Amino acid sequence: MPFLAEINWRLFLTVSLNGLTLAALYFVVASGFTLIFGLMRVVNMAHGSLYLLGAYVGYEVSVATGSWGAALVCGAAAAAGVGVLLQFAFFGWMHGQDLRQALVAIGISIVLADLMLAHWGGTTYQLDLPAMFRSFTPIPVIHRYPTARLLLIGLAALIGLGLWLLLTRTRLGILIRAGVDDRGMLEALGINVPLVFLGVFAIGGALAGLAGVIGGSVLSISPGEDARYLLSSLIVVIVGGMGSILGAAIGAMLVAMAETYGLAYTPTYGIVYTFIVMVAVLAIRPRGLLGRAA
């Protein structure tokens, strides 16, 4: 067919892999958000700040130690710690007050953004990857592709599998789901529900910080990334369905692909396609593709 013959297959495959890479990053960020917002019904609008904080902390550790692994651990730990602090100091006693939680979280995100801007300035940073990940992998048609981006896709798949196993095959996962569905009954059984929810916030924050370090390695770190990834996480969770890890993966794929193809082929309207996907999904499935009732 003449149309197919005119397609630049090298560009198309490169853009597709870039879309998969972006989808992997969106999924890692959104998976933490879907645990907190989707499962616990906590409107943590400061989730993007945890991403950026993890990235900055990871960068500082990388510069100080020269170890990317240490940066990964410390970035995730810092974001997890701040996430636990937010749940303990603010969200824990606002359970069920969605609007109040959202407004407080927005205020916290603004404060954190200003503090990070004051400390790290408006400079763009990037973490140094280990030498083995700075190479290129041979791929047919496009010839070669950055190994680090392929690593990100594999890492996102492992995180998704791990979260699915955690929620469906472990006692903690059962407690999390039971605490959301019937908190009173779980407390009557002697389970410390606030402690369980602190654990969920720690996991969600750690995933955001982990994504921050990875994103800061494959892409870059700069002011404004917190708002960008918060918005992306919201859209991914809305499209995929609240509380569904598989839904978050599908949502991340749809959103990232729409954004990447749009920017590559119609740059002027690229960002619009993301919202078209969201509106189309909500028109057919108001709870998202794999969402369940609140």
C-alpha positions as CSV (number, residue, x, y, z in Angstrom):
1,M,0.0,0.0,0.0
2,P,1.4,3.5,-0.9
3,F,0.5,4.9,2.6
4,L,2.5,2.1,4.4
5,A,5.4,2.6,2.0
6,E,5.6,6.3,3.0
7,I,5.8,5.6,6.7
8,N,9.2,6.2,8.2
9,W,9.5,3.0,10.1
10,R,12.6,3.9,11.9
11,L,11.0,7.0,13.3
12,F,7.8,5.1,14.1
13,L,9.6,2.4,16.1
14,T,11.8,4.9,17.9
15,V,8.7,6.9,18.9
16,S,7.0,3.7,20.0
17,L,9.9,2.7,22.3
18,N,10.1,6.2,23.7
19,G,6.4,5.9,24.4
20,L,7.0,2.6,26.2
21,T,9.7,4.2,28.2
22,L,7.5,7.1,29.2
23,A,4.7,4.6,30.0
24,A,7.0,2.7,32.3
25,L,8.0,5.9,34.2
26,Y,4.3,7.0,34.5
27,F,3.4,3.6,35.8
28,V,6.1,3.6,38.5
29,V,4.9,7.0,39.7
30,A,1.2,6.2,39.3
31,S,1.4,2.8,41.0
32,G,2.3,4.6,44.2
33,F,-0.5,7.0,43.6
34,T,-3.0,4.3,43.0
35,L,-2.1,2.7,46.3
36,I,-2.7,5.9,48.2
37,F,-5.5,7.5,46.2
38,G,-7.1,4.4,44.6
39,L,-7.0,2.0,47.5
40,M,-6.9,4.2,50.6
41,R,-9.0,7.1,49.1
42,V,-6.5,9.6,50.4
43,V,-6.3,12.6,48.0
44,N,-2.5,13.1,48.2
45,M,-2.0,16.0,45.8
46,A,1.6,16.2,47.1
47,H,2.5,12.9,45.4
48,G,4.4,14.8,42.6
49,S,6.5,16.5,45.3
50,L,7.6,13.1,46.6
51,Y,8.8,12.3,43.1
52,L,10.8,15.4,42.8
53,L,12.2,15.2,46.3
54,G,13.3,11.6,45.7
55,A,15.0,12.8,42.5
56,Y,16.9,15.6,44.2
57,V,18.0,13.5,47.2
58,G,19.1,10.7,44.8
59,Y,21.2,13.3,42.9
60,E,22.9,14.6,46.0
61,V,23.7,11.0,47.2
62,S,25.0,10.2,43.7
63,V,27.3,13.2,43.7
64,A,28.5,12.5,47.2
65,T,29.1,8.7,46.9
66,G,29.4,8.1,43.2
67,S,26.9,5.2,43.6
68,W,23.8,5.0,41.6
69,G,22.4,2.2,43.7
70,A,22.8,4.3,46.9
71,A,21.0,7.1,45.1
72,L,18.2,4.8,44.3
73,V,17.8,3.6,47.9
74,C,18.2,7.0,49.5
75,G,15.8,8.7,47.1
76,A,13.1,6.1,47.7
77,A,13.8,6.2,51.5
78,A,13.5,10.0,51.7
79,A,10.2,10.1,49.8
80,A,8.9,7.2,51.9
81,G,9.8,9.0,55.1
82,V,8.1,12.2,54.0
83,G,5.0,10.2,52.9
84,V,4.8,8.6,56.3
85,L,5.1,12.0,57.9
86,L,2.3,13.4,55.8
87,Q,0.0,10.5,56.7
88,F,0.8,10.7,60.4
89,A,0.7,14.5,60.8
90,F,-2.1,15.4,58.4
91,F,-4.0,12.9,56.4
92,G,-4.5,10.3,59.2
93,W,-7.0,12.4,61.1
94,M,-8.8,13.7,58.0
95,H,-10.0,10.2,57.0
96,G,-13.1,10.6,54.7
97,Q,-12.7,14.3,54.3
98,D,-11.7,14.4,50.6
99,L,-11.9,18.1,50.0
100,R,-10.0,18.9,53.2
101,Q,-7.2,16.4,52.3
102,A,-6.9,17.8,48.8
103,L,-6.6,21.4,49.9
104,V,-4.1,20.5,52.6
105,A,-2.1,18.4,50.2
106,I,-2.0,21.2,47.6
107,G,-0.7,23.6,50.3
108,I,2.0,21.1,51.3
109,S,3.0,20.6,47.6
110,I,3.4,24.4,47.1
111,V,5.5,24.7,50.3
112,L,7.7,21.7,49.3
113,A,8.1,23.0,45.7
114,D,9.3,26.4,47.1
115,L,11.7,24.8,49.5
116,M,13.2,22.6,46.8
117,L,13.5,25.6,44.5
118,A,15.2,27.6,47.2
119,H,17.7,24.8,47.9
120,W,18.4,23.4,44.5
121,G,17.6,26.5,42.4
122,G,16.2,26.4,38.8
123,T,19.1,24.4,37.4
124,T,18.4,21.2,35.5
125,Y,20.2,18.1,36.9
126,Q,20.8,14.6,35.7
127,L,22.1,11.5,37.6
128,D,25.0,9.6,36.2
129,L,24.1,6.0,35.3
130,P,26.5,3.1,35.8
131,A,28.8,2.5,32.8
132,M,27.0,-0.7,31.9
133,F,23.7,1.2,31.4
134,R,25.2,4.1,29.4
135,S,25.6,1.9,26.4
136,F,23.2,1.2,23.4
137,T,21.4,-2.0,22.6
138,P,21.2,-3.1,18.9
139,I,17.6,-3.3,17.7
140,P,16.5,-4.1,14.1
141,V,15.3,-1.1,11.9
142,I,16.3,1.6,14.5
143,H,19.8,0.1,14.8
144,R,20.4,0.9,18.4
145,Y,18.5,2.2,21.5
146,P,19.7,3.4,24.9
147,T,20.0,0.5,27.3
148,A,18.9,2.6,30.3
149,R,15.5,3.1,28.7
150,L,15.1,-0.6,28.1
151,L,16.1,-1.2,31.7
152,L,13.3,1.2,32.8
153,I,10.7,-0.8,30.9
154,G,11.9,-4.1,32.6
155,L,12.0,-2.5,36.0
156,A,8.5,-1.2,35.7
157,A,7.3,-4.7,34.8
158,L,9.0,-6.1,37.9
159,I,7.5,-3.4,40.1
160,G,4.1,-4.1,38.7
161,L,4.4,-7.8,39.3
162,G,5.7,-7.2,42.8
163,L,2.8,-4.9,43.7
164,W,0.3,-7.4,42.3
165,L,1.8,-10.2,44.4
166,L,1.8,-7.9,47.5
167,L,-1.9,-7.0,47.2
168,T,-3.2,-10.4,46.2
169,R,-0.9,-12.9,47.8
170,T,0.3,-11.5,51.1
171,R,-1.3,-10.8,54.5
172,L,-0.4,-7.1,54.2
173,G,-2.3,-6.9,50.9
174,I,-5.3,-8.5,52.5
175,L,-5.2,-6.1,55.4
176,I,-4.9,-3.1,53.1
177,R,-7.9,-4.1,51.0
178,A,-9.9,-5.1,54.1
179,G,-9.1,-1.8,55.8
180,V,-10.4,0.2,52.9
181,D,-13.6,-1.8,52.5
182,D,-14.5,-2.2,56.2
183,R,-12.2,-0.3,58.5
184,G,-14.4,-0.7,61.6
185,M,-14.5,-4.5,61.3
186,L,-10.7,-4.7,60.9
187,E,-10.2,-2.6,64.0
188,A,-12.6,-4.8,65.9
189,L,-10.4,-7.7,65.1
190,G,-7.5,-6.0,66.8
191,I,-5.6,-4.8,63.7
192,N,-3.8,-1.5,64.0
193,V,-5.3,0.1,60.9
194,P,-3.5,3.4,61.1
195,L,-0.2,1.5,61.2
196,V,-1.2,-0.5,58.1
197,F,-2.1,2.8,56.3
198,L,1.3,4.2,57.3
199,G,2.9,1.2,55.7
200,V,0.9,1.9,52.5
201,F,2.0,5.5,52.5
202,A,5.6,4.4,52.9
203,I,5.3,2.1,49.9
204,G,3.6,4.7,47.8
205,G,6.2,7.3,48.7
206,A,9.0,5.0,48.1
207,L,7.7,4.2,44.6
208,A,7.5,8.0,43.9
209,G,11.0,8.5,45.1
210,L,12.3,5.5,43.1
211,A,10.6,6.9,40.0
212,G,12.2,10.2,40.7
213,V,15.7,8.8,40.7
214,I,15.1,6.7,37.6
215,G,13.5,9.6,35.8
216,G,16.3,11.9,36.8
217,S,18.7,9.3,35.3
218,V,17.0,8.6,32.1
219,L,15.5,12.1,31.6
220,S,16.3,15.0,33.9
221,I,15.4,16.8,37.1
222,S,14.1,20.3,37.1
223,P,11.5,22.5,38.9
224,G,7.9,21.8,37.7
225,E,8.4,18.1,37.3
226,D,6.3,17.6,40.5
227,A,3.3,19.1,38.9
228,R,3.8,17.3,35.6
229,Y,4.0,13.8,37.2
230,L,1.2,14.5,39.6
231,L,-1.1,15.4,36.7
232,S,0.1,12.3,34.7
233,S,-0.6,10.1,37.8
234,L,-4.1,11.5,38.2
235,I,-4.9,10.9,34.5
236,V,-3.4,7.4,34.6
237,V,-5.4,6.4,37.7
238,I,-8.6,7.9,36.3
239,V,-8.2,6.1,33.0
240,G,-7.0,2.8,34.5
241,G,-9.4,2.8,37.4
242,M,-8.9,3.5,41.0
243,G,-7.1,0.8,43.1
244,S,-6.1,-1.4,40.1
245,I,-2.4,-2.0,39.5
246,L,-3.2,-3.6,36.1
247,G,-5.4,-0.6,35.4
248,A,-2.6,1.7,36.2
249,A,-0.3,-0.2,33.8
250,I,-2.9,0.0,31.0
251,G,-3.7,3.7,31.7
252,A,0.0,4.6,31.7
253,M,0.4,2.8,28.3
254,L,-2.5,4.7,26.8
255,V,-1.6,8.1,28.2
256,A,2.1,7.8,27.4
257,M,1.5,6.5,23.8
258,A,-1.1,9.2,23.1
259,E,1.3,11.9,24.4
260,T,4.4,10.5,22.6
261,Y,2.8,9.9,19.2
262,G,1.0,13.3,19.4
263,L,4.2,15.2,20.1
264,A,6.1,13.3,17.4
265,Y,3.5,13.7,14.6
266,T,1.3,16.7,15.6
267,P,3.4,18.7,18.1
268,T,1.0,21.6,18.2
269,Y,-1.9,19.4,19.6
270,G,0.2,16.6,21.2
271,I,-0.9,17.2,24.7
272,V,-4.6,17.3,23.7
273,Y,-4.6,13.6,22.8
274,T,-4.0,12.7,26.5
275,F,-7.2,14.3,27.5
276,I,-9.1,12.9,24.6
277,V,-8.1,9.4,25.8
278,M,-9.3,10.3,29.3
279,V,-12.6,11.7,28.1
280,A,-13.2,8.7,25.8
281,V,-12.6,6.2,28.6
282,L,-14.8,8.0,31.1
283,A,-17.6,8.3,28.5
284,I,-17.6,4.5,28.2
285,R,-16.3,3.4,31.7
286,P,-17.0,6.2,34.3
287,R,-15.0,4.3,36.9
288,G,-12.0,3.8,34.5
289,L,-11.1,0.7,32.6
290,L,-10.6,-1.6,35.6
291,G,-12.0,0.5,38.4
292,R,-14.3,-0.6,41.1
293,A,-16.9,1.1,43.3
294,A,-15.6,3.3,46.1
